[in-house]
Amino acid sequence: MIFFIELLIKILIFLLLFIFLSYKSKVIKKITTKLMFIAVCIAFFSFGVSSICPSLTETVTITALGEKNISAQSDEIILLGMVADGQNIEIGTPKTGKWFWGRNYMWRNETDSRQPDGTTRSIVFNIPVGVNRQIVFCTDIWNGLVKIECLDNTQIIDTYSDDLDSITVILPKSNTKTLIYQSILNIVIFSFVLCFTMGVFFFLIQKLKINIYDIKKVYRKYNVHLVCGLISLITFIVMVQFSKGESLWNDEIWQVWFSMENESLINQLLFFHSSYYPSLAGDILALWYYCAPYGEHWLLLPLEISTVLGVYILSLASNKINGYRLAVLTSIFGGISSNLIFQGASELRGYGFLFLACCITVYIYVYCRSDS
């Protein structure tokens, strides 16, 4: 019911904002199907952004009891994953406690020589608030009893089974007050993104005097930006997906750590930059490290954006050299370049920044020569 009301409020905000901006705009004389289609696309974009933003969380405590039933060969516990309202949740570093990582979080008894030092019986994770939340454990002949605590609910689950399988444990839903807070947060983020995006759209069509009723004319005028921008967006999505498949190397992490060791990272970056290696890229990535959500693939985001932006700028330079076809060809070659995708999306180094700087230099050179 809460989520249904949230959806209705978002739709109402969209309609009111669209009618208000359409009424205030001097360029738009009537609301057409084409204009409504563009506005709905903006609304879907805003809805998507609000849905992927970090949500409120609650804690779940998982405790290996070190016990097993008489049929089990051992008392190991293997955590496979967590699900909240149909979304798989990435299991980050525990808030407290320590288990070891063997493709999944695992616990072995203190008497087992394979247990790493510092391993605790209990670990605490954050899980997003929601109605339908689950936690999944591996079941096998080697697995034992585990206790799960969330809110005021405590469950003891036997993860033993004759064959390798999994068991899903249902967690209690968040209380109504927390769910309302989450819905308010979603509405605020949605409203902000919607107002900003739709405001920019109406500002551009009014400032540039774009006739949105003549789609063919608009396309002919901005075809390079639309097509090359779309190719760059597809490349960016591929990079983001590809970056989730591999872990970073130790020397990549070391470069960021080296920059973070400075007494004042801001001063080092903006005022007193010295000639050590890694250089400027390491400082920028170190700053991003403090802001990025959990997950190695989030650390690569600035490099992915830089690489894609470089391809787009290089396409604009090609357009100035020999027109639309060369620009699209440049954008396609850049979008399918394995070097750009592999280096820009899978390595935490300064290659993306260097590529962007080179593309900006080429564009400035071409721009100055074309004007002269």
ABEGO torsion letter per residue (X at the ends): XAAAAAAAAAAAAAAAAAAAAAAABAABABBBAAAAAAAAAAAAAAAAAAAABBBBBBBBBBBBAGBBBAABABABBBBAEBBBGGBBBBBBBBABEBBBBBGBBBBBBAABAABBBGBBABBBBBBBBEABBBBBBBBBAABBBBBBBBEABBBBBBABBABBBBBBBBBBBBBAAAAAAAAAAAAAAAAAAAAAAAAAAAAAAAAAGBBAABAAAAAAAAAAAAAAAAAAAAAAAAAAAAAAABBBBAAAAAAAAAAAABABAAAAAAAABBABOBBAAAAAAAAAAAABBBEAAAAAAAAAAAAAAAAAAAAAAAAAAAEAAAAAAAAAAAAABAAAAAAAAABBBAAAAAAAAAAAAAAAAAAAAAAX
